[in-house]
Structure formats: structure tokens, C-alpha cells
């Protein structure tokens, strides 16, 4: 090389260094376009003088500028060029670092296989150089990939490897990062003690090295553990401390994490409006920082908040957004919880088939992640969906499976899930007519709630089912007490769904008690509440209640119209339980209008559904209604068959009650059925059978109600005699005497 060429190269080297330095200055000042131009110019100059190492450095900085500008594919291309420069310069550690950075960008775009290839390329280079710190960085990155894929066991292995490598290289900060990552997996698996130790070690390391951002991240992680342990005050204090520190340090992502943690704490404390504000703050910060994972987390929490507020359409939209983001970035961990929440929203909106599909997906994701809490929630949701479709046996299997998952959780998380499952099993037992089992499950739920104050959030649900149980038993005063208590609890918890359910229960109690005017007012109030929370199914039950009041008032046209409206709503919500009740009500309306063929068609449909759903008391009401029509048609044998079948079911349910007093109260509700059956026997010239039936009833429940119904029938026969022939009037007088004789035997 001539002296002139040497001088030229030295000059170019100086210019290249000058341009490289200008690039760093512009980069540090946030002038990214100017930085990219300077780094590109430096690269060209270094390449021309054969300094491939410095050319690689310049191209790596171009890649970093492109990454910050979100030009990710361009950044990958730049890193590939940098890798080639480093290879030509025989700089394997720089080559490995560029491959590692390229892998991070591929992972950011959810190109997990390509990211893994880049990481493994870096791993081979670091291994050849026996570089423990580099191997730790690769292990940490590979752990993140496996976590995104939902392979928590593999992720744990990689994180543990990373911890070991960083210990070997005395890299305290990166060791803390790896410890936090491992602790996150332990938290997901509800291994809270191990997770706490990991986070506390990380926090100590960050504080020792004065790593403020790491300290904030560790505090947010600790807050999350306290939150899942349901130590809400401790969680709130930890998140608040993290928020204050993040604001001082102007660490936006740390602020967002703290706001989101506080939102979840507020949600658990039933401070729904405050939870909404905190979650919205977190979403805004994540959006400003272009952090897709944080945006997904915030949208998931906002979806849950709006579900609680009863804004189902908005909640569905937000939760769908979270689901799409998790899928786009291939983050399986968040997807399981999001799918469970989305499924619950869809079930409330009446999209049962879609909810079942998504609950199944949530369960599969949670099972893969060993997340027994989400598994349990998905199983409960599947049970609810199948029950609504009229499949109680399958629903029971899912509820029982959910209850079995409780043993895999720590006590704090287990209490609420145990209560939720027991309440649902109580509801199933109620539908099946097993009062003893229903009361036992309610007691189990109450005990579970006593083990954990936060489990009391399901207390309104428990009170509603308890109210329905005692209402079915005929204890109207106690039922009203339970429904009123449930409404107060739900309103205190800012839970409009259970508040509306409690109002519906109050209306049903007043209907059964014969207080038709108050029942009508209360059903209409329940309907307004269900409409506010976009519950088609709930509105269906409110409209059905109005129809039942209309039947009690003998307003047959209105009853038919409201029954039709209820059937439409239940069909939209795919609720076969509600449809059975609505067909029965419409049949009664048709019968009141003397449209007996139409009535029998509705009763047939109701009876089929009640049998499929294994609801004996629904069967009782429908067979009693059918028997009434057969009596009108003077088809006594068919009527007696329906009555016998109905009485068999009544007495089977009665046997599941615990005390003679409960037997008495329950059986009095069916006095008209027994009285009508006795009348049928008398008309069939089976007077002794009629007398025996009534005496058996009176021994359990007394005779007062029976006597009332028999006298009503006697009066109807007397009043109708004016329109009959002498022969028919004589037969009626004889029938009245025989009924009176049976009645005197009581």
C-alpha cells in the first residue's frame, strides 16, 4: 500500500468514526432519521477500508433505529448484514449478539420458529466461545418463546439454565431477570411460595445494583402474586409503591403495569368504577408505548370490568380485541384467561354454542399451562352452557370436575371455586327435585365462603339458589328474605346481574304467594334491569313472569302474547329450561281461552323438555294441566293416569325433605292436584280410593287446603245445574253428596 493510499484510508477511517459518533449523538437525542443516515454513511466508509467489525457495529445501530421506528423487517435485514460483516471480521461474539437481537425481533412479530432458529444460531456461537453470559441470554430468550407457546415446563427448564449461566458469569441483573421469569411460571401454577422467593431475590438484586426499572418490574410481579393470593391490601400497597417509583423514574411501562395491577385489585374489592379508571389508564400507557402484550392484558381486564357492569356488547368487543392480540403475538398464557372471560360474555348474551366452543378452548389452554384456576372456571362455564341447553347430566359432570380441581389450588383461590361449584350443584339438585342434596350443597358453599372473605363475592348467587330452594319447598317468607338479602349483597358488590336475578326471585315469590299486583310490578322491574345488562335470557324470564301473572288474573290474551314473547327470547338465547316453562304457560293461556288442542300441543312440548331436563316438578305441573283438559273432555281414565304420575313425582320429591314440617309445607302447594284426583276417583265411582288419598294427604299436610278446593268444585257443580237437564242435575247432586261424604271423612 502506498503512502497516499494509507493516508486516504486513515482519512476515511477518521471520517467513518466521526460519522459513527454523529450517529450515536443523534440516536441519544432521539433524532432517529438523522442517526440512521449517519450510521449508514459510517458503514459504507468502514466497509470500503475493510474494517468489517466497525461496519457490523454501524449496521447493528441502523437495525436498532429501524426497530425503534417499528420497521421490523428492515431491522431483521440489517442484522443479517451485520452478522455477515462480523463473520468476515472473525468476531463470533458480535455475530452471536446480532443473531440474538434478530431473534428478539422475530419473536416480537410472533415468528417463533424463526426466532428460535436465530437464538440457536447465537447459542452455537456462544457455546463455541464458552461464553456463559451469552448462553444465559439465549436460555432466557428460549424460555420466553416456550412461555409464549404455553410450554411452561420447557420454559422453566430454560429459565433455570439461564439463572445458572448468569450466576457463573456473575451477572446479577440478568440473573434477577431470569429469576423473575421463572417466578412468573410458578405463579401461574399457583406455587406462590416459590414465586415469592424468586421475586424477592430479584428485587434485592435490583436494589443492590440500583436498577430502578428492574425494581419496579419486581414490585409489580410481587403485587401480582399478592393479588392471586387474595392479599388485596398488600397487593394494593405494592402496586402503589411501584406506581410512585415509576412516575419518578418516568418509566411508562412500569406505570402501566402498576395501574393494571391496581385495576385488578379494585375489581376484586368490588370497586368497579375505580377499576375501570385504572384499567383505562393502563391501556392508554401501553398504547402510547406500542406494547402489544400490555394492550392485550389491559383489554382483558377492561372486558371483565364491563362484563360485571352488564355492558355485554362492549365487553365482548374489548375481550375479542384482547384475544386477537394474544393470538397475533402468539402469547398462549394470556389466551386461556381471555377465552374463559369471552366465553362467559357470550353465554350471558345467549350465544351458547359459541360459548361452549370457547370454554373448551380455554380449558385446553389452561390444562396445557397447568392453570387449575382457569381450568375450573372453564369447566363451570361449560356446565352452565350445557345446563341451559337442557343437559343436566353433562353439566353435573363438568361441575364435579371443576370441584375436583380445587384440591390443586392454594386455599385462597380454592375457596371461591369450591363455593361456585357447590352452588351450581345445588341448583342442579333443585331442578332434579333432590331437596336434601340441594341444601347440603348450599351448606358446603356457605362453609367454603366462610374460609375466605373474598369468596363472599359469590354470596348473592348462593342466596338466590337458597331462595329458590325454600320457595320450591313452599316457605314464601324465608324465600323473600333470601332474595332481599341477595339483592342487597349484589348491589353492595356492584354486580347488576345477580341484583336482577334477586329481583326476579322476589317476583316469583310474590306470584307463588298469590300477591299478583306486587308480583307484576316486580317482574317488570326485573325486566328493566335485565334489559339494562343486555340479558336476553333474563328478560325472557321476566316476560314469562308477567305471563304467569296474566294467567293468575285470567287475562288470557295477554298471557298468550307474553308467553310468545318469552319463547322468542328463550329461543334466541338457546335456553331450553326457559322454553319448557314458557310452553307450559302458553298452554295454560290456550286452555283458559278454551283452545284445548293448542293447549295440549304446548303441554306435550313442555312435558318432553321437562323429561329431557329431568325436572320432576315441571313434569308435575304439566301433567296436572293435561289432566284438567282430560277432565273437561270427560276422559276420566286418561285424567287419572296423568294425576297418578304427577302425584308419584310430588311424593318422590317430598321424600327428599328433611323434616315433617317441610313435608307439610311442601305438600300443601299441591292440595289442588290431590283434590282434583279425588274428584276424578269419585267420578270413576272409586270413592274409597278418593277418601284414602285425601286422608293420606291430610295426615301429612292437614285438610284445610283440600277442603277449600273440594268446596270450590262443589259450588261450581251447584251453579252449573241451572243449565243442565234434570237427569244431568240429578247426577250432579249425587256427585256433590258423594264428594261431601269423602270430605267429611277428613
Secondary structure, 3 states (H helix, E strand, C coil): CCHHHHHHHHHHHHHHHHHHHHHHHHHHCCCHHHHHHHHHHHHHHHHHCCCHHHHHHHHHHHHHHHHHCCCHHHHHHHHHHHHHHHHHCCCHHHHHHHHHHHHHHHHHCCCHHHHHHHHHHHHHHHHHCCCHHHHHHHHHHHHHHHHHHCCHHHHHHHHHHHHHHHHHCCCHHHHHHHHHHHHHHHHHCCCHHHHHHHHHHHHHHHHHCCCHHHHHHHHHHHHHHHHHCCCHHHHHHHHHHHHHHHHHHCCHHHHHHHHHHHHHHHHHCCCHHHHHHHHHHHHHHHHHCCCHHHHHHHHHHHHHHHHHCCCHHHHHHHHHHHHHHHHHCCCHHHHHHHHHHHHHHHHHHCCHHHHHHHHHHHHHHHHHCCCHHHHHHHHHHHHHHHHHCCCHHHHHHHHHHHHHHHHHCCHHHHHHHHHHHHHHHHHHHHHCCCHHHHHHHHHHHHHHHHCCHHHHHHHHHHHHHHHHHHHHHCCHHHHHHHHHHHHHHHHHCCCHHHHHHHHHHHHHHHHHCCCHHHHHHHHHHHHHHHHHCCCHHHHHHHHHHHHHHHHHCCCHHHHHHHHHHHHHHHHHCCCHHHHHHHHHHHHHHHHHCCCHHHHHHHHHHHHHHHHHHCCHHHHHHHHHHHHHHHHHCCCHHHHHHHHHHHHHHHHHHHCCCCCHHHHHHHHHCCHHHHHHHHHHHHHCCCHHHHHHHHHHHHHHHCCHHHHHHHHHHHHHHHHHHHHCCHHHHHHHHHHHHHHHHHHHCC
